[in-house]
Amino acid sequence: MPFTPGPIIIPRRSRRKEPQKRKEVRKPKKEKKIVYVLIKVKQDQLISEKARELEELFKGKTFNRVVNPDEYTLLMNAKNLFAKAYKIYVVELTDEMNRWFYFVPSEERISFKNKDKFLVFQIKKDEALEEIFRKMVEGKLTKRSTFEVVLSAIQVGLGLLSFIAGYLAFENIIDVSQLSNIITFAIFFIVALQSIKKGYKRRTWED
């Protein structure tokens, strides 16, 4: 009998797709912040009594307390806590003789009653922490230096120059190419001044 070959069976590939590897989505790094709060103790109250009231506000939160510290102690406390949180409250309690500092890492907002000073520092460069805590120990944290005032005035002036140039171009007093040169000049110097400025921004409110 002649040989008749049988059907050739070709195995089908499984339609089951291999699980795709999930791409890791990197979360944007949050900017470090120091929230500085100054509370002055009244003359008829002991600093220890006010401290107990303050610590009651921090109930359920981790906090460090340092008494009459130098700038290095403050700096080390901040650096250690920044490894755990991006925002740190630094609360200074003073009776003019003693200074107690509380470090409270908290991403939630903490409300303080009867505070005497409130400042928020957005940290752009870690090197800026040294200056912040040096000024804090010296009691000069709330004062702007002459350097900062002059730089801010120049930036405002350059912004005003761009606005005036835009108005002159709109009135056809100057042409578009001149406007472009003026704006480019202003932007260049504003960026240059920002790089000269210290590595933090200061404001008097919290997000």
Phi, psi and chi 1 to 4 in degrees:
 res  aa     phi    psi   chi1   chi2   chi3   chi4
   1 MET       -  137.6  -68.0  178.5   64.9      -
   2 PRO   -68.4  145.6   23.6  -32.6      -      -
   3 PHE   -79.8  127.4  174.0   74.3      -      -
   4 THR  -112.6  115.6  -55.5      -      -      -
   5 PRO   -68.1  142.6   23.1  -32.3      -      -
   6 GLY   -80.3  173.8      -      -      -      -
   7 PRO   -66.5  143.0   24.5  -33.7      -      -
   8 ILE   -90.0  122.4  -60.9  173.4      -      -
   9 ILE   -96.7  120.3  -59.7  172.6      -      -
  10 ILE  -102.3  117.9  -59.9  174.8      -      -
  11 PRO   -64.6  136.1   22.7  -31.7      -      -
  12 ARG   -85.3  143.7  -67.0 -177.4  179.6 -179.2
  13 ARG   -75.0  143.6  -70.4 -175.4  179.2 -179.6
  14 SER   -65.7  136.2  173.3      -      -      -
  15 ARG   -78.2   -7.9  -68.4 -176.9  179.9  178.7
  16 ARG   -68.4  119.0 -171.8  177.3  178.3 -177.7
  17 LYS   -79.7  144.6  -66.1 -178.0 -180.0  179.3
  18 GLU   -68.4  138.6  -66.5 -178.2    2.6      -
  19 PRO   -60.5  129.2   20.6  -30.9      -      -
  20 GLN   -76.8  140.7  -66.7 -178.2  -11.3      -
  21 LYS   -73.0  129.6  -67.6 -178.1  178.7  179.7
  22 ARG   -72.9  132.0  -67.8 -176.9  179.1  179.3
  23 LYS   -76.7  131.8  -67.1 -177.8  179.3  179.4
  24 GLU   -73.6  123.4  -67.9 -176.1    1.4      -
  25 VAL   -96.3  115.6  179.4      -      -      -
  26 ARG   -80.7  124.8  -69.2 -175.2  178.6 -179.9
  27 LYS   -75.7  139.9  -66.0 -178.1  179.6  179.5
  28 PRO   -61.0  137.7   19.6  -29.8      -      -
  29 LYS   -69.5  127.2 -167.5  175.2 -179.5 -179.4
  30 LYS   -77.1  144.8  -68.4 -176.0  177.0  179.6
  31 GLU   -74.7  136.6 -162.7  170.4   50.1      -
  32 LYS   -70.4  142.3  -67.1  177.9 -178.9  176.6
  33 LYS  -137.1  141.6  -68.4 -179.7 -176.5  177.3
  34 ILE  -117.6  124.5  -70.5  176.8      -      -
  35 VAL  -105.4  111.2 -178.0      -      -      -
  36 TYR   -98.8  129.1  170.9   72.9      -      -
  37 VAL  -128.3  125.9 -177.6      -      -      -
  38 LEU  -108.5  126.5  172.9   64.6      -      -
  39 ILE  -125.8  120.0  -60.4  174.1      -      -
  40 LYS   -95.1  132.3  -65.2  179.8 -179.8  179.3
  41 VAL   -77.9  138.0  180.0      -      -      -
  42 LYS   -69.2  157.4  -65.4  178.2 -178.4  178.3
  43 GLN   -64.3  -29.8  -68.6 -177.1   -7.5      -
  44 ASP   -91.4   15.0   59.4  -13.3      -      -
  45 GLN  -130.8  141.9 -170.4  176.4   24.0      -
  46 LEU   -79.9  148.9  -64.5  173.1      -      -
  47 ILE   -65.0  -31.1 -167.4  169.9      -      -
  48 SER   -67.3  -34.3   56.3      -      -      -
  49 GLU   -67.8  -44.0  -68.5  176.9    1.4      -
  50 LYS   -65.5  -33.9 -170.8   64.7  178.4  177.9
  51 ALA   -64.1  -39.3      -      -      -      -
  52 ARG   -63.7  -38.9  -79.5 -164.3  -68.6  -88.2
  53 GLU   -63.3  -41.7  -68.1  178.3   15.9      -
  54 LEU   -67.3  -42.1 -162.9   56.8      -      -
  55 GLU   -67.1  -25.9  -70.7  173.2   16.5      -
  56 GLU   -66.6  -34.4 -170.4   66.6   25.6      -
  57 LEU   -67.1  -29.9 -179.5   62.5      -      -
  58 PHE   -89.3   10.0  -57.8  148.1      -      -
  59 LYS   -57.7  131.8 -152.3  167.7 -171.2  179.0
  60 GLY    88.6   -3.9      -      -      -      -
  61 LYS  -115.9  154.3  -61.2 -178.5 -176.7  -64.7
  62 THR   -82.5  136.2  -58.2      -      -      -
  63 PHE  -149.5  153.9   64.7   85.3      -      -
  64 ASN  -114.0  142.6  -64.8  -16.8      -      -
  65 ARG  -122.9  131.2 -176.2 -178.1   71.4 -170.1
  66 VAL  -130.1  141.1  -72.0      -      -      -
  67 VAL  -111.5  127.9  177.8      -      -      -
  68 ASN    46.3   54.7  -62.0  -33.2      -      -
  69 PRO   -83.6  166.2   33.1  -34.9      -      -
  70 ASP   -95.0  175.6   56.3   15.9      -      -
  71 GLU   -65.6  -31.5   61.6 -176.2   87.9      -
  72 TYR   -65.4  -41.9  178.4   77.3      -      -
  73 THR   -62.8  -42.4  -57.7      -      -      -
  74 LEU   -63.3  -43.6  -64.3  177.5      -      -
  75 LEU   -62.2  -44.8  179.3   63.0      -      -
  76 MET   -65.2  -39.2  -71.2  -60.1  101.5      -
  77 ASN   -61.2  -43.6  -89.7  -86.5      -      -
  78 ALA   -64.8  -46.1      -      -      -      -
  79 LYS   -61.8  -41.2  -75.3 -173.4  173.2 -178.6
  80 ASN   -64.2  -39.6  -70.0  -23.2      -      -
  81 LEU   -77.7  -27.4  -67.9  175.7      -      -
  82 PHE   -67.0  -16.2  -90.1  133.8      -      -
  83 ALA   -73.5  -15.5      -      -      -      -
  84 LYS  -111.8  -25.8  -55.8  171.8 -175.5  176.2
  85 ALA  -146.7  157.2      -      -      -      -
  86 TYR   -94.6  -13.3   76.1   93.6      -      -
  87 LYS  -127.9  130.7 -176.3  168.9   70.5  173.0
  88 ILE  -127.2  131.3  -61.8  172.0      -      -
  89 TYR   -89.9  127.1  -75.7   83.2      -      -
  90 VAL  -114.7  108.6  179.9      -      -      -
  91 VAL  -108.2  121.3 -175.2      -      -      -
  92 GLU  -102.3  124.9  179.3 -178.3   -8.5      -
  93 LEU  -113.5  122.1 -169.0   60.7      -      -
  94 THR  -139.4  146.8  179.9      -      -      -
  95 ASP  -118.3   23.3   60.6   -2.8      -      -
  96 GLU    76.9  -17.4  -56.6  -59.8  -26.0      -
  97 MET  -104.1  -42.6  -66.3  -76.7  -68.4      -
  98 ASN  -121.3  155.1  -63.0  -70.3      -      -
  99 ARG  -131.5  115.2  -57.9  171.8   75.7 -173.7
 100 TRP  -105.9  131.0  -66.3   17.9      -      -
 101 PHE  -115.0  134.7  -73.9   85.4      -      -
 102 TYR  -114.1  131.1  -73.1   87.4      -      -
 103 PHE  -109.5  118.8  -75.4   77.6      -      -
 104 VAL  -127.8  105.4 -170.2      -      -      -
 105 PRO   -75.6  119.0   25.6  -29.1      -      -
 106 SER  -155.8  121.0  176.1      -      -      -
 107 GLU   -82.4  -13.6  -62.7 -176.8    7.5      -
 108 GLU   -88.2  149.5  -63.2  177.2   -4.1      -
 109 ARG   -72.6  138.1 -177.4  178.5  -65.2 -173.5
 110 ILE  -112.2  127.7  -56.4  174.9      -      -
 111 SER   -96.0  132.5  -62.3      -      -      -
 112 PHE  -117.5  135.7  -62.7   86.6      -      -
 113 LYS   -97.6  146.8  -64.7  178.9 -179.9  178.6
 114 ASN    55.8   41.7  -57.3  -39.3      -      -
 115 LYS   -82.7  148.6   53.8 -174.1  176.7  -70.8
 116 ASP   -96.3  -31.6  -66.1  -83.0      -      -
 117 LYS  -140.8  147.2  -66.2  -71.0 -178.5 -177.3
 118 PHE  -146.3  117.7 -176.5   88.6      -      -
 119 LEU  -136.2  143.2  -67.4  171.1      -      -
 120 VAL  -117.5  128.5  177.9      -      -      -
 121 PHE  -113.3  120.5  -63.9   88.7      -      -
 122 GLN   -92.2  117.0  -66.3  174.5  -80.3      -
 123 ILE   -87.5  116.6  -50.3  -58.4      -      -
 124 LYS   -92.6  -34.4  -56.3  -66.6 -177.2 -179.2
 125 LYS  -133.3  137.2  -61.2  176.2 -177.2  177.5
 126 ASP   -61.0  -28.1  -74.3  -16.7      -      -
 127 GLU   -63.1  -22.9  -64.5   79.9    7.9      -
 128 ALA   -67.6  -22.3      -      -      -      -
 129 LEU   -59.9  -37.0  -69.2  171.4      -      -
 130 GLU   -61.0  -44.4  -64.7 -179.5   16.8      -
 131 GLU   -67.3  -40.4 -178.4  179.5  -10.5      -
 132 ILE   -60.0  -47.2  -71.0  171.9      -      -
 133 PHE   -75.7  -27.6  -71.7  113.8      -      -
 134 ARG   -64.3  -46.2  177.1  178.6   57.9   77.9
 135 LYS   -65.1  -33.9  -75.2 -174.2  173.3 -177.9
 136 MET   -63.9  -44.8 -162.7  177.2  -68.4      -
 137 VAL   -66.5  -37.8  168.1      -      -      -
 138 GLU   -78.2   -8.1  -66.7  173.6   -4.8      -
 139 GLY    75.6   22.0      -      -      -      -
 140 LYS  -112.2   17.3  -61.7  177.1 -179.6  178.2
 141 LEU   -67.1  -32.4 -166.8   59.5      -      -
 142 THR   -86.2   -4.4   58.1      -      -      -
 143 LYS   -97.5  136.3  -62.1  177.8 -178.7  177.6
 144 ARG   -86.5  136.6  -74.0 -174.8  177.9  -86.2
 145 SER   -75.2  159.7   65.5      -      -      -
 146 THR   -59.1  -37.1  -55.3      -      -      -
 147 PHE   -59.4  -46.4  179.4   75.8      -      -
 148 GLU   -64.9  -40.6  -71.1  177.6  -61.3      -
 149 VAL   -63.9  -44.2  172.3      -      -      -
 150 VAL   -64.4  -44.6  170.7      -      -      -
 151 LEU   -62.3  -42.5  -75.4 -177.2      -      -
 152 SER   -63.2  -39.8  -63.5      -      -      -
 153 ALA   -65.0  -39.8      -      -      -      -
 154 ILE   -65.3  -41.1  -66.9  173.0      -      -
 155 GLN   -63.4  -41.3  -75.7 -177.1  -54.9      -
 156 VAL   -63.7  -41.1  170.6      -      -      -
 157 GLY   -62.3  -41.5      -      -      -      -
 158 LEU   -66.9  -38.2  -70.3  171.6      -      -
 159 GLY   -63.8  -39.8      -      -      -      -
 160 LEU   -66.6  -37.8 -175.0   60.5      -      -
 161 LEU   -60.8  -42.5  175.7   64.3      -      -
 162 SER   -63.8  -39.6  -60.6      -      -      -
 163 PHE   -64.1  -44.5  175.8   77.7      -      -
 164 ILE   -64.4  -41.0  -66.2  170.8      -      -
 165 ALA   -62.2  -40.1      -      -      -      -
 166 GLY   -62.8  -39.3      -      -      -      -
 167 TYR   -66.8  -42.2  174.3   76.4      -      -
 168 LEU   -64.6  -36.4  -66.2  175.2      -      -
 169 ALA   -68.5  -37.6      -      -      -      -
 170 PHE   -63.5  -34.6  179.2   76.8      -      -
 171 GLU   -87.6    6.0  -65.4  -68.7  -27.7      -
 172 ASN    62.4   26.1  -65.3  -39.3      -      -
 173 ILE   -80.8  -34.6  -62.3  173.3      -      -
 174 ILE  -125.1  157.6   60.6  173.6      -      -
 175 ASP   -88.6  173.7   57.4   31.3      -      -
 176 VAL   -64.5  -36.4  176.7      -      -      -
 177 SER   -64.8  -38.7   61.5      -      -      -
 178 GLN   -65.9  -40.3  -71.5  176.4  -50.7      -
 179 LEU   -60.7  -43.7  172.7   63.5      -      -
 180 SER   -61.1  -41.9  177.0      -      -      -
 181 ASN   -64.4  -41.8  -69.7  -23.8      -      -
 182 ILE   -65.4  -45.0  -68.0  171.0      -      -
 183 ILE   -65.1  -41.3  -68.6  176.8      -      -
 184 THR   -61.1  -42.8  -58.3      -      -      -
 185 PHE   -60.6  -45.6  168.9   83.1      -      -
 186 ALA   -64.4  -45.3      -      -      -      -
 187 ILE   -62.4  -43.1  -68.9  173.7      -      -
 188 PHE   -58.3  -47.1  172.6   78.9      -      -
 189 PHE   -72.7  -32.4  -87.0   91.9      -      -
 190 ILE   -65.0  -43.6  -73.4  173.1      -      -
 191 VAL   -63.7  -42.2  171.1      -      -      -
 192 ALA   -62.1  -41.0      -      -      -      -
 193 LEU   -67.4  -36.4  -71.4  172.5      -      -
 194 GLN   -62.2  -36.7  -73.8  -71.4   -5.8      -
 195 SER   -71.3  -28.6   64.2      -      -      -
 196 ILE   -74.7  -33.4  -66.4  172.7      -      -
 197 LYS   -59.0  160.2  -90.6 -169.7  169.0 -175.7
 198 LYS   -70.0  161.3  -64.6  161.8 -173.9  176.0
 199 GLY   -79.6   39.9      -      -      -      -
 200 TYR  -155.9  158.3   62.1   85.3      -      -
 201 LYS  -114.2  144.0  -73.8 -175.7  178.6  179.6
 202 ARG  -120.7  139.5  177.6  173.9   57.7 -177.9
 203 ARG  -149.1  172.5   62.3 -170.5 -170.8 -162.3
 204 THR  -112.7   18.7   55.0      -      -      -
 205 TRP  -141.4  164.6   70.6   92.3      -      -
 206 GLU  -118.1  142.9 -170.1  174.6    0.0      -
 207 ASP   -62.1      -  -66.9  -27.9      -      -
